[in-house]
Amino acid sequence: MNISIVGTGRAGTSFERALRGVGHDVRLVGRGELHQLGSPDLILLCVPDGEISPVAASIPVSDRYVVAHVAGSRTLGVLGAHKRVASMHPLAALPSPEIGERRLVGATYCVAGDELVGVAVASLRGRAITLSDDQRTRYHATAVVAANHLVALMGHVEKLAEAAGLRLEDFLGLAEQALDDVRSLGPQAALTGPASRGDMATIDAHLAAIPESERSTYVALANAAFELSEHRRSQTPA
């Protein structure tokens, strides 16, 4: 398949490497180089969400190719008047082209529109899921929490570790254990610690000890842990 990718950031370069690696003829162009799209079967827009519509509007309308985006929360409507439209959003973090290339192969993709994107996903040995338009924003919010907010949580851990004279690396093994427990047991059964047993004295001691700048984050997460614990207790037979 001839594929032209618009956008030379982390997403665009990750897709370029992955799609080229499974045998497609791929051309990577910047947003100001739309005259260099060539003769593609698929034009994949890997640009910031707010730029999808203006970039799509700058591409001539034709039934010779599919115009698709990779945004998780956007519907096909942002692609304007194009005759063949689609989307393929990967459930994968793409922090660099090298890592992104590996993760896009075998990833789960939320797809919509023209069936050609299904062919692209299959070539990447990916799993395709479909959603209705009113599900997309909630789906994308969940993806953001699962990836971006998890990274932000580790930033919180790093600051607390440094305040205790330790390093983030000292706690990564514990975090990995907790994630493994969630995978095998589910969030409710995996929850341990003071919130799971209603130990307010320990939580108050924590809040007095940690940097003031980190207290609001700790409180928000402790409240979420309390809610999870309460839900677990409500589901446990008396």
C-alpha atoms as a printed R data frame, in Angstrom:
    type eleno elety resid chain resno       x       y      z
1   ATOM     1    CA   MET     A     1   0.000   0.000  0.000
2   ATOM     2    CA   ASN     A     2   1.193   3.541 -0.747
3   ATOM     3    CA   ILE     A     3   0.830   5.601  2.411
4   ATOM     4    CA   SER     A     4   1.585   9.290  2.870
5   ATOM     5    CA   ILE     A     5   1.909  10.472  6.465
6   ATOM     6    CA   VAL     A     6   1.468  14.150  7.304
7   ATOM     7    CA   GLY     A     7   3.260  15.176 10.493
8   ATOM     8    CA   THR     A     8   6.880  14.626 11.460
9   ATOM     9    CA   GLY     A     9   6.446  14.499 15.231
10  ATOM    10    CA   ARG     A    10   6.615  11.422 17.427
11  ATOM    11    CA   ALA     A    11   3.352   9.929 16.150
12  ATOM    12    CA   GLY     A    12   4.137  10.514 12.479
13  ATOM    13    CA   THR     A    13   7.659   9.162 12.657
14  ATOM    14    CA   SER     A    14   6.536   6.162 14.726
15  ATOM    15    CA   PHE     A    15   3.868   5.281 12.153
16  ATOM    16    CA   GLU     A    16   6.317   5.865  9.299
17  ATOM    17    CA   ARG     A    17   8.805   3.382 10.738
18  ATOM    18    CA   ALA     A    18   6.186   0.796 11.714
19  ATOM    19    CA   LEU     A    19   4.291   0.850  8.412
20  ATOM    20    CA   ARG     A    20   7.482   0.812  6.387
21  ATOM    21    CA   GLY     A    21   8.700  -2.079  8.507
22  ATOM    22    CA   VAL     A    22   5.746  -4.269  7.530
23  ATOM    23    CA   GLY     A    23   6.231  -3.616  3.818
24  ATOM    24    CA   HIS     A    24   4.277  -0.497  2.890
25  ATOM    25    CA   ASP     A    25   5.629   2.226  0.628
26  ATOM    26    CA   VAL     A    26   5.595   5.181  3.025
27  ATOM    27    CA   ARG     A    27   6.212   8.875  2.433
28  ATOM    28    CA   LEU     A    28   6.574  11.226  5.422
29  ATOM    29    CA   VAL     A    29   5.875  14.927  4.874
30  ATOM    30    CA   GLY     A    30   5.489  18.000  7.044
31  ATOM    31    CA   ARG     A    31   2.316  20.046  7.302
32  ATOM    32    CA   GLY     A    32   3.775  22.585  4.883
33  ATOM    33    CA   GLU     A    33   4.706  19.952  2.297
34  ATOM    34    CA   LEU     A    34   1.287  18.725  1.161
35  ATOM    35    CA   HIS     A    35   2.361  19.188 -2.452
36  ATOM    36    CA   GLN     A    36   4.702  16.226 -1.890
37  ATOM    37    CA   LEU     A    37   2.017  13.665 -0.999
38  ATOM    38    CA   GLY     A    38   2.653  11.700 -4.192
39  ATOM    39    CA   SER     A    39   0.045   9.119 -5.262
40  ATOM    40    CA   PRO     A    40  -1.125   7.538 -2.013
41  ATOM    41    CA   ASP     A    41  -3.831   5.017 -1.265
42  ATOM    42    CA   LEU     A    42  -3.977   6.305  2.304
43  ATOM    43    CA   ILE     A    43  -3.135   9.733  3.730
44  ATOM    44    CA   LEU     A    44  -2.599   9.486  7.474
45  ATOM    45    CA   LEU     A    45  -2.802  12.759  9.396
46  ATOM    46    CA   CYS     A    46  -0.519  12.621 12.436
47  ATOM    47    CA   VAL     A    47  -0.907  16.259 13.420
48  ATOM    48    CA   PRO     A    48  -2.178  17.905 16.636
49  ATOM    49    CA   ASP     A    49  -5.928  17.492 17.064
50  ATOM    50    CA   GLY     A    50  -6.663  21.154 16.460
51  ATOM    51    CA   GLU     A    51  -4.861  21.077 13.117
52  ATOM    52    CA   ILE     A    52  -6.642  18.069 11.615
53  ATOM    53    CA   SER     A    53  -9.454  20.084 10.029
54  ATOM    54    CA   PRO     A    54  -7.301  22.796  8.404
55  ATOM    55    CA   VAL     A    55  -4.772  20.255  7.143
56  ATOM    56    CA   ALA     A    56  -7.539  18.029  5.758
57  ATOM    57    CA   ALA     A    57  -9.106  21.051  4.068
58  ATOM    58    CA   SER     A    58  -5.786  21.735  2.335
59  ATOM    59    CA   ILE     A    59  -5.755  18.300  0.665
60  ATOM    60    CA   PRO     A    60  -7.631  18.023 -2.652
61  ATOM    61    CA   VAL     A    61 -10.837  16.003 -2.471
62  ATOM    62    CA   SER     A    62 -10.586  12.749 -4.398
63  ATOM    63    CA   ASP     A    63 -12.001   9.241 -4.301
64  ATOM    64    CA   ARG     A    64  -8.562   7.863 -5.182
65  ATOM    65    CA   TYR     A    65  -7.384   7.852 -1.571
66  ATOM    66    CA   VAL     A    66  -8.544   7.650  2.020
67  ATOM    67    CA   VAL     A    67  -7.850  10.572  4.355
68  ATOM    68    CA   ALA     A    68  -7.530   9.359  7.946
69  ATOM    69    CA   HIS     A    69  -6.481  10.749 11.308
70  ATOM    70    CA   VAL     A    70  -4.997   9.094 14.399
71  ATOM    71    CA   ALA     A    71  -6.757  11.212 17.060
72  ATOM    72    CA   GLY     A    72  -8.519   9.322 19.821
73  ATOM    73    CA   SER     A    73 -11.273  11.785 20.690
74  ATOM    74    CA   ARG     A    74 -12.105  13.148 17.221
75  ATOM    75    CA   THR     A    75 -14.798  11.783 14.940
76  ATOM    76    CA   LEU     A    76 -14.652  11.553 11.162
77  ATOM    77    CA   GLY     A    77 -16.434  14.893 10.890
78  ATOM    78    CA   VAL     A    78 -13.150  16.779 11.358
79  ATOM    79    CA   LEU     A    79 -12.015  15.497  7.953
80  ATOM    80    CA   GLY     A    80 -14.493  17.717  6.167
81  ATOM    81    CA   ALA     A    81 -15.643  17.089  2.614
82  ATOM    82    CA   HIS     A    82 -13.352  14.178  1.730
83  ATOM    83    CA   LYS     A    83 -15.171  11.305  0.059
84  ATOM    84    CA   ARG     A    84 -13.294   8.489  1.790
85  ATOM    85    CA   VAL     A    85 -12.437   9.101  5.454
86  ATOM    86    CA   ALA     A    86 -11.263   7.009  8.382
87  ATOM    87    CA   SER     A    87  -9.442   7.025 11.697
88  ATOM    88    CA   MET     A    88  -7.073   4.639 13.468
89  ATOM    89    CA   HIS     A    89  -6.056   5.609 17.003
90  ATOM    90    CA   PRO     A    90  -3.508   3.321 18.676
91  ATOM    91    CA   LEU     A    91  -3.738   2.408 22.350
92  ATOM    92    CA   ALA     A    92   0.011   2.817 22.643
93  ATOM    93    CA   ALA     A    93   2.354   5.394 24.135
94  ATOM    94    CA   LEU     A    94   4.778   6.769 21.525
95  ATOM    95    CA   PRO     A    95   7.546   8.590 23.427
96  ATOM    96    CA   SER     A    96  10.091   8.176 20.624
97  ATOM    97    CA   PRO     A    97  10.106   6.890 17.022
98  ATOM    98    CA   GLU     A    98  12.092   3.785 17.984
99  ATOM    99    CA   ILE     A    99   9.811   2.793 20.863
100 ATOM   100    CA   GLY     A   100   6.709   3.842 18.948
101 ATOM   101    CA   GLU     A   101   7.642   1.650 15.999
102 ATOM   102    CA   ARG     A   102   7.800  -1.436 18.239
103 ATOM   103    CA   ARG     A   103   4.596  -0.649 20.091
104 ATOM   104    CA   LEU     A   104   2.489   0.036 17.016
105 ATOM   105    CA   VAL     A   105   3.075  -3.521 15.833
106 ATOM   106    CA   GLY     A   106   0.520  -5.691 17.625
107 ATOM   107    CA   ALA     A   107  -1.264  -2.733 19.258
108 ATOM   108    CA   THR     A   108  -4.985  -2.256 19.760
109 ATOM   109    CA   TYR     A   109  -6.490   0.364 17.424
110 ATOM   110    CA   CYS     A   110  -9.796   2.181 17.622
111 ATOM   111    CA   VAL     A   111 -10.879   2.361 13.985
112 ATOM   112    CA   ALA     A   112 -13.696   4.013 12.069
113 ATOM   113    CA   GLY     A   113 -14.638   4.712  8.479
114 ATOM   114    CA   ASP     A   114 -13.160   3.305  5.292
115 ATOM   115    CA   GLU     A   115 -12.138  -0.334  5.522
116 ATOM   116    CA   LEU     A   116  -8.663   0.465  4.179
117 ATOM   117    CA   VAL     A   117  -7.549   1.405  7.695
118 ATOM   118    CA   GLY     A   118  -8.562  -2.088  8.768
119 ATOM   119    CA   VAL     A   119  -6.155  -3.425  6.163
120 ATOM   120    CA   ALA     A   120  -3.395  -1.180  7.579
121 ATOM   121    CA   VAL     A   121  -4.117  -2.347 11.130
122 ATOM   122    CA   ALA     A   122  -4.089  -5.998 10.040
123 ATOM   123    CA   SER     A   123  -0.729  -5.481  8.342
124 ATOM   124    CA   LEU     A   124   0.602  -4.237 11.693
125 ATOM   125    CA   ARG     A   125  -0.821  -7.376 13.330
126 ATOM   126    CA   GLY     A   126  -3.038  -5.108 15.391
127 ATOM   127    CA   ARG     A   127  -6.409  -5.654 17.024
128 ATOM   128    CA   ALA     A   128  -9.213  -3.361 15.824
129 ATOM   129    CA   ILE     A   129 -12.036  -2.095 18.015
130 ATOM   130    CA   THR     A   130 -14.914   0.153 16.948
131 ATOM   131    CA   LEU     A   131 -16.889   2.709 18.960
132 ATOM   132    CA   SER     A   132 -19.843   4.984 18.372
133 ATOM   133    CA   ASP     A   133 -19.129   8.694 18.087
134 ATOM   134    CA   ASP     A   134 -20.553   9.427 21.536
135 ATOM   135    CA   GLN     A   135 -18.135   6.927 23.098
136 ATOM   136    CA   ARG     A   136 -14.957   8.380 21.630
137 ATOM   137    CA   THR     A   137 -14.281  11.191 24.100
138 ATOM   138    CA   ARG     A   138 -14.814   8.906 27.100
139 ATOM   139    CA   TYR     A   139 -12.596   6.295 25.453
140 ATOM   140    CA   HIS     A   140  -9.846   8.838 24.907
141 ATOM   141    CA   ALA     A   141 -10.153  10.207 28.451
142 ATOM   142    CA   THR     A   142  -9.643   6.651 29.720
143 ATOM   143    CA   ALA     A   143  -6.559   6.245 27.549
144 ATOM   144    CA   VAL     A   144  -5.141   9.524 28.883
145 ATOM   145    CA   VAL     A   145  -5.629   8.395 32.481
146 ATOM   146    CA   ALA     A   146  -4.117   4.969 31.766
147 ATOM   147    CA   ALA     A   147  -0.964   6.441 30.226
148 ATOM   148    CA   ASN     A   148  -0.422  10.168 30.842
149 ATOM   149    CA   HIS     A   149  -1.849  10.275 34.349
150 ATOM   150    CA   LEU     A   150   0.107   7.190 35.311
151 ATOM   151    CA   VAL     A   151   3.277   9.007 34.260
152 ATOM   152    CA   ALA     A   152   2.164  12.047 36.272
153 ATOM   153    CA   LEU     A   153   1.627   9.752 39.267
154 ATOM   154    CA   MET     A   154   5.203   8.530 38.943
155 ATOM   155    CA   GLY     A   155   6.280  12.175 38.951
156 ATOM   156    CA   HIS     A   156   4.457  12.513 42.301
157 ATOM   157    CA   VAL     A   157   6.256   9.412 43.571
158 ATOM   158    CA   GLU     A   158   9.583  10.862 42.434
159 ATOM   159    CA   LYS     A   159   9.045  14.063 44.437
160 ATOM   160    CA   LEU     A   160   8.002  12.143 47.549
161 ATOM   161    CA   ALA     A   161  10.995   9.823 47.182
162 ATOM   162    CA   GLU     A   162  13.391  12.753 46.918
163 ATOM   163    CA   ALA     A   163  11.842  14.353 50.011
164 ATOM   164    CA   ALA     A   164  12.579  11.099 51.866
165 ATOM   165    CA   GLY     A   165  16.186  11.045 50.628
166 ATOM   166    CA   LEU     A   166  15.537   8.251 48.135
167 ATOM   167    CA   ARG     A   167  15.080   7.831 44.366
168 ATOM   168    CA   LEU     A   168  12.164   7.024 42.087
169 ATOM   169    CA   GLU     A   169  13.966   3.814 41.113
170 ATOM   170    CA   ASP     A   170  13.661   2.556 44.694
171 ATOM   171    CA   PHE     A   171   9.870   2.408 44.274
172 ATOM   172    CA   LEU     A   172   9.435   1.229 40.683
173 ATOM   173    CA   GLY     A   173   9.497  -2.444 41.662
174 ATOM   174    CA   LEU     A   174   6.623  -1.815 44.079
175 ATOM   175    CA   ALA     A   175   4.679   0.032 41.373
176 ATOM   176    CA   GLU     A   176   5.225  -2.854 38.966
177 ATOM   177    CA   GLN     A   177   3.950  -5.321 41.576
178 ATOM   178    CA   ALA     A   178   0.805  -3.240 42.083
179 ATOM   179    CA   LEU     A   179   0.149  -3.088 38.324
180 ATOM   180    CA   ASP     A   180   0.698  -6.843 38.048
181 ATOM   181    CA   ASP     A   181  -1.847  -7.336 40.859
182 ATOM   182    CA   VAL     A   182  -4.374  -5.147 39.038
183 ATOM   183    CA   ARG     A   183  -3.832  -7.230 35.909
184 ATOM   184    CA   SER     A   184  -4.365 -10.545 37.697
185 ATOM   185    CA   LEU     A   185  -6.829  -9.607 40.459
186 ATOM   186    CA   GLY     A   186  -8.573  -6.404 39.363
187 ATOM   187    CA   PRO     A   187  -8.335  -2.978 41.059
188 ATOM   188    CA   GLN     A   188 -10.550  -3.757 44.039
189 ATOM   189    CA   ALA     A   189  -8.730  -6.914 45.118
190 ATOM   190    CA   ALA     A   190  -5.321  -5.385 44.355
191 ATOM   191    CA   LEU     A   191  -5.822  -2.391 46.677
192 ATOM   192    CA   THR     A   192  -3.700  -2.450 49.847
193 ATOM   193    CA   GLY     A   193  -2.436   0.231 52.233
194 ATOM   194    CA   PRO     A   194  -4.029   2.574 54.767
195 ATOM   195    CA   ALA     A   195  -7.027   3.637 52.680
196 ATOM   196    CA   SER     A   196  -7.988   0.005 52.096
197 ATOM   197    CA   ARG     A   197  -8.236  -0.527 55.862
198 ATOM   198    CA   GLY     A   198  -9.608   2.892 56.833
199 ATOM   199    CA   ASP     A   199  -6.436   3.929 58.676
200 ATOM   200    CA   MET     A   200  -6.886   7.703 58.903
201 ATOM   201    CA   ALA     A   201  -4.175   8.087 61.550
202 ATOM   202    CA   THR     A   202  -1.523   6.888 59.114
203 ATOM   203    CA   ILE     A   203  -2.862   9.056 56.298
204 ATOM   204    CA   ASP     A   204  -2.834  12.119 58.581
205 ATOM   205    CA   ALA     A   205   0.760  11.317 59.515
206 ATOM   206    CA   HIS     A   206   1.666  11.084 55.851
207 ATOM   207    CA   LEU     A   207   0.116  14.471 55.113
208 ATOM   208    CA   ALA     A   208   2.044  16.072 57.957
209 ATOM   209    CA   ALA     A   209   5.316  14.576 56.724
210 ATOM   210    CA   ILE     A   210   5.256  15.116 52.961
211 ATOM   211    CA   PRO     A   211   5.992  18.420 51.175
212 ATOM   212    CA   GLU     A   212   3.045  20.798 51.191
213 ATOM   213    CA   SER     A   213   3.169  21.035 47.390
214 ATOM   214    CA   GLU     A   214   2.369  17.305 47.137
215 ATOM   215    CA   ARG     A   215  -0.480  17.148 49.660
216 ATOM   216    CA   SER     A   216  -3.341  17.932 47.306
217 ATOM   217    CA   THR     A   217  -2.280  15.133 44.953
218 ATOM   218    CA   TYR     A   218  -1.949  12.711 47.878
219 ATOM   219    CA   VAL     A   219  -5.412  13.655 49.184
220 ATOM   220    CA   ALA     A   220  -7.035  13.231 45.746
221 ATOM   221    CA   LEU     A   221  -5.499   9.790 45.318
222 ATOM   222    CA   ALA     A   222  -6.298   8.752 48.901
223 ATOM   223    CA   ASN     A   223  -9.939   9.725 48.328
224 ATOM   224    CA   ALA     A   224  -9.997   7.621 45.165
225 ATOM   225    CA   ALA     A   225  -8.517   4.716 47.140
226 ATOM   226    CA   PHE     A   226 -11.183   5.157 49.846
227 ATOM   227    CA   GLU     A   227 -13.922   5.025 47.213
228 ATOM   228    CA   LEU     A   228 -12.443   1.865 45.721
229 ATOM   229    CA   SER     A   229 -12.237   0.302 49.171
230 ATOM   230    CA   GLU     A   230 -15.836   1.263 49.980
231 ATOM   231    CA   HIS     A   231 -17.003  -0.272 46.718
232 ATOM   232    CA   ARG     A   232 -15.128  -3.459 47.562
233 ATOM   233    CA   ARG     A   233 -16.771  -3.652 50.980
234 ATOM   234    CA   SER     A   234 -20.218  -3.052 49.464
235 ATOM   235    CA   GLN     A   235 -19.653  -5.986 47.100
236 ATOM   236    CA   THR     A   236 -18.533  -8.353 49.880
237 ATOM   237    CA   PRO     A   237 -21.331 -10.580 51.250
238 ATOM   238    CA   ALA     A   238 -22.106  -9.985 54.927
